[in-house]
Amino acid sequence: MKYLDEYRDGEAVRRFADAIRKITTRPWTLMEICGGQTHSIVRFGLDELLPEQISLVHGPGCPVCVTPVELIDKAIEIASHPKAILCSFGDMLRVPGTRGDLFSAKANGGDVRFVYSPLDALDIARKNRYRQVVFFAVGFETTAPANAMAVYQAHREGIENFSLLVSHVLVPPAMEALLSAADNRVQGFLAAGHVCAIMGEEEYKPIADRYSVPIVITGFEPLDIMEGIHICVKQLETGLSLVDNQYARSVRKEGNVHARRMIEEVFEVIPRKWRGLGTIPQSGLGLRGDYKAFDAEERFSLSKISAEESTECIAGEILRGVKKPHQCSAFGNRCTPDKPLGAPMVSSEGACAAYYRHRLITV
């Protein structure tokens, strides 16, 4: 297949739903890791086509959603400096911290700029040599190569007024944390295809072996997802726990070798705090060696800033797949995209935003 419409063919999707129904003999709970997959599932009603024995739960695969509130507070603190320019992707601007969000920081006089790439922020630094330019580097392995390249280029050019506020997290350690939790319900995973396009397949095999769970690398269109579910259920029904690649048109076994080398050049693996999941060992990236000079937390002395999550928002339970958005008492009333209590209602990949946009009337 060559064209997007082919991956949204309703008849082909229903054929996969029928095939899943024929092989399903008992209840199974699957988790799609990526928020983009969640939005496709909810938008196209894919979960409603499945047999009632198959339960889909939504995972922590939204980078904005898992960014802890204290990092939002640190970004706001940077934006308050008169000689600082804080650059970010657009969906970070509405995420609430403990004292507002980046939009309110901008309204209060902070120089907060929406950019499409960390290299845009680097260009701003080139043109504003007497101001400190910070890029809010949020994301999984998918966005790490571009952020690494920006720092690598700044180091080569000697651009000393550029830095990153780093909130990079890694998917496999989060999967292990979920599987190890006392309230774990997950029996199989649909892994995020774009993450695997960078990192490849190999790092998932020890998880599949250790926890006896099938992991199917899956794309983002309806046909991708239904095929991924079919492969996963087929493994579960036959007692297998393998890493399989549904998204072979984009994912190679070894991933993108050049992108991985750039990540390894600039970043090192460190513990990282996740919203709703706490601190997970070896689950994040931090700047290494000479590149630590480009760490905005150190440059602005932000290490002492800490914050707790809202007790009213159940983002943690949603990100762990324990609850779904409509099971939150605040959903659609005290928490909306205009007045969000937490990041899952703000982000374009957030589960709460998906349910609000596509399911509010029916839930």
N, C-alpha and C positions, 0 to 999 in steps of 0.2 A: 504494500500500500504506500502511496506517495502523498496523499492529501489529507488535511485535517478532517474533512467531512467523513472520510471513510472510517475514522476512529470514533465517530459519533453516529454510526449506522444503527438505528433503533432495532432493526430485525436481527442484526448480528449480536447486539447486546442481549436481546431476549433469548437467542439461541444459547448463549453462555449461561444465562440464568436457568434455562431448562436443564442444561448439562450439569450445573451445580446441584440442582434439585434432585437429579437422578442418582448422584453419587453420595448424597448426604444421608447418613443413617443415625446421627446423634448430634447433640448440640456442640457447637464450636464457637469460640470467641477469637476474632482476629482484630489486630490493630493496624491501621494505616498510619505510618509514621509522619508523613508530610501533610502540612496544612493545605497545600494545593490539591492533594488527593481528597482531603476532607471536603473541600469546596465542590469538587466535581461530584463526589458521592451525594452530597446534599442537594446540589443544584439540579442534578439529573435524576434524583430519586433512585439511585442504584440500590441502596439498602432495602428499599421497598419491593424490589424485584426478587430478592433472595428468599429462600425458604426460611421459615420462622426459627429453625434450629441454628441459623448462622447469625451471630451478633457481631456487628462492627463497632469498635470503640475507637475514639480519636486520640492520637498520641501527641507527644511534645515536639512535633516537627514544625513549629512556627517560631522562627528565630526571634521575632519581636515579642512573642508571648512568653518565652522563657527567659528573657532579659530581666534580671532582678531589679526591683524598684530602686535599690540604692544606686545602681548605675544611671538610672534616669535622674536621680537627684544630683549625681556627679556631673552629668551633662548640663543640667540647669545651672549648677554652680559655675561651670566653665563659661556658659553663655552670659553670666552676670558680670564677667570681667570686661572692663571697657576696651581693652586692647585685644580681645579674643573674638574670633569668628568660629562659630560652631556649625559644622556642616553635617547633614544627615540625609538618609533616605526619607521620603515623605511620611511613611507609615509609622515612624518613630515620634513624630511631632505631637500626636494626640495621646500618647501613652501616659497615664497619670503617674507621677511620683508622689512623694508625701507632701510636696508643696507646689502643686500645679503640674504643668506639662511644658514642653518646649515652645508650644504656641503662646502660652501665657508669658514665658520668659521673653519671647520676641516682642510681645505686646508691651512688656515692661521696659523695653529699650535694648534688649540683648540682640546682638547680630547673629541671628540663626538663619541659615540658608539651606534650602532644599536642593540637593544635587542628585544626579543620576549615576555617579561613579566616584570612587575615591580619587581617581585621577582628575576629576573636575575640582575636587578640594585641593589637590596638589597644585593645580594651575592657579587657583585663588591665592595660595601661599606664595607662588612665584610673583604674583602681581601686587602683593601686600606684604612686603618684606619687613615692615615695622609692626606687624600684628601677628599674633599667634593664631594659626589656623588648625583646628582640630576636626578630624573626621570621626564620627561615631561609628566604629567598625563592629557591626552586629551581624551575626549569621552563623551558619553551619560551615562545613567544609566547602560548600558551593561557592561562597563569596570570599573565602580566605585567599585564593590566589590573587585576585585583583587588589585586595588590601595589602597583601605582601608585596606586590609589584609597586604599589604607591610608595611604601616605605623604602623599598630597595632603590627606587629611582631618586627619592629625596636624599638618601644616604650618598648615592653616587654624585648627585649634583651639589651636595652641601647645602641643601635647603633646611636650615636649622629652625625655621619658624613653623614647621609642619609636624603634627603628631597625631596619634590614634588614641581614642578612648576605646579600648578593646573589650568586646563581649563575645568572643568567638567560642562556640561550643561544638562538641563532637558527638555524633549520633551513637556509635556502638556502646560507649560507657553508659549512656542514658538507657539504652535497651537492657543492659545488664542490671542497672538499678531497678528498672520496672520489674524484671523477671525475678529479682531477689526479694521484692517487697512482700510483706505479709498479705496485703490485699490484692496481689496480682491476679488478674483474670485472663491474661493474654496467653493463647495457645499457638498463635502463629502471627507472623508479621508480613505486611506489605512494606518493603523498604523503599526509601525515596530514590527514584531514578536519577535525579540530578546530582545528589550527593555521590552516588556510586559512579556517575560519569567522571567525577574527579578522582575518587579513592579506589574504585574497582570493587571486586567481590571478596578478596581474601580475608579481610578483617572480620567478616561476618561468620566465617566457618567455625571458629572456636566457640562462638555464642550458640550457633545451631547445635553443635556437638554437646556442649556443656549443659544446656538447658533442654535439649531434645525438642526444639521448636523449629518448624520450617520457616525460612526467610526467603521471600520472593521479591526480588528487585523489580519494581513496577513503575510504569509510566503514569500519566496524569489524565488521559482522556478516558471516556467511559469504557471503551473496548479494552484498553490497557488494564483498567482496574478490574473489570469482570474476568478477564483472562487470568490476572494475578490471583484473584480469589479462587478461581477454579483450580489453578495449580496448587495453591496452598491447601485447599480442602482435600484435594486428591491425595496429597502427601499425608495429611492428618488421618484420613480414612484408611490408608495403607500402612500406617505406622512409621512413616519416613520423617526425617528432620534434616533436610538438605537446603543449601543455598541454591536457588534457581534464578535465572535471569529472564524475565518476561520482556524487559526493555532492551533487548539485544541491539536494536537499531541505534542506540545511543551509548550503551555501556559496554566497555571492553573489560575483560577479566582483570587486567592490570590498571584500569582507569586511565587517567591522563597523566602520563609520566612527567611531562614538563611542568604541569601545574603542581604536582606533588613535590617536585624538587624546589619550586619557588616557595611553597609553604614551609618546607623543612629548612630552607636557607634563612628565613626571617623569623619563624615562630618556633617555640618549643611547647611541649605538652605540659600542662599544669592542672591542678585542681581548679574547679570553677563552680560557682554558686549558680543554681538554676531557680527561676521562679517556680514555686510549688513543689520542687523536688529536693531543695536544699543543696548542700555542697556535695558534688560527686567527684571522687578522686580521678585524676588523669582524664578529665572530661572537657578540658578547654585548651585554648591556645593563648600564649603570652609571648611578647617580643623577647628575642634571645640576643645575647652577646652585645655587639656594638649597636644593634637596632633598639636596645632598651632606651637609648637616648631619645627615641621618638614615642615614648610612653607618656600620654597626657596625664595619667593618674599621678605619676612621679613629678612631672613638670609643674602641675598645679597643686601638688601636695594634698591629694584628695583621699589618701588611704584611711583617714579617720572617719570619713562619712559612712554611716551605716543606717539601715532602715529596715522595718518589718513590713510584710505584706498586709494589705487590708484584710481584716477579719470577716468582712461582709462578702468579699469576693471569693468564690470557690475555684479559682483558676487552677490551683494545685490538683484538686480532684479531677477536673476536666482534663488537664494535661497528662495525668496518670491513667486516664481511661476508666476511672472509677465511677464518674458521673458524666451525664451529657448536659449541654447548656440549658435545655428547658427544665432540668431538674433543680436549677438554682432559683430560689425564691425572688431574686432581684431581676431575673432575666425579663427583658422587654418592658419593665416598669421603672425600677430604680436604676437599672443599668441598660443603656441604649448607646448606639454609636455617637450620639450627640453628647451624652453624659455617661461615659464609661466608668465602671468601677475598676476594671482591669484590662490588661492588654489583649486578651482573647476577643473582646468586643470591638477593638480598634483595628487590629491588623487585617490586611487583605487576606491573610492565611489563617486567621483565628477561627476556631470552631464556633464561638459565640456569634461572631459576625456572620458566619455562614448560616447558622440557624435563624438569626434575626432577619437576614435578607430573604431566605428561601422557605423558612418553615414557621415563621411567627404565627401565622393564622392557624396552622394545623396542629401545633403542639399544645 
